[in-house]
């Protein structure tokens, strides 16, 4: 596991601090999915504050990871996206469809807790 994934009560938290090769991105995705499944976490916050660049492949991996996590019954929030990263994704036509975002880690954890609460109370968004 190149990127640590921490468990805090019923949620997982991970922070990508370095640029990942394509294989490392796929390994990260597998680690996230395994941890969500093994811990039965309600959700995960993926913090990308340290990333100055997100290429098309990494955007696809993040998007696919979020979709699969939701299929597994958990929620995902992507936090800390730099403005230039967001702009680059839009210019590449790589929208993060169905991925909740937050400006920073604190807001990401708050949004994740709200999503988990909505899902468990039956008021969550449709899959």
C-alpha positions, 0 to 999 in steps of 0.5 A, a space after each residue: 500500500 503506497 498511499 496510507 488509508 486511515 480508519 476514523 470510526 466509520 470512515 476512511 481517510 486517505 491523502 495522495 501526497 505524490 504524483 502516481 504512475 498509472 500502475 500506482 494509481 490502479 494499486 491505490 484504487 484496489 487498496 481503497 476498494 479492499 479497505 472499503 469492503 473489509 472495514 464496511 466503512 460508511 465512506 471515504 475522503 480522498 484528499 488531493 490537496 498536494 496534487 498540482 496536476 491530475 492527468 486524464 488517467 488519474 481523473 478516470 481512476 478517481 471517477 471509477 473508484 468513486 462509482 465502485 465505492 458507491 456500488 459497494 454501499 459507501 460514499 466518497 468525497 474528494 477534497 482539496 482540489 486545486 483550482 488549476 487542477 479543476 480547470 485542467 480537468 474541464 479543459 480535458 473534458 474529464 468531469 468527475 461525474 457523481 463525485 462529491 467534492 469539498 474545498 478542504 479536508 474539514 469540509 470533506 469530512 463534514 460532507 461525508 458524514 452528511 452523505 452517510 447520514 442521508 444514506 442510512 436514513 433513506 434520503 440518499 441520492 439514487 444510485 
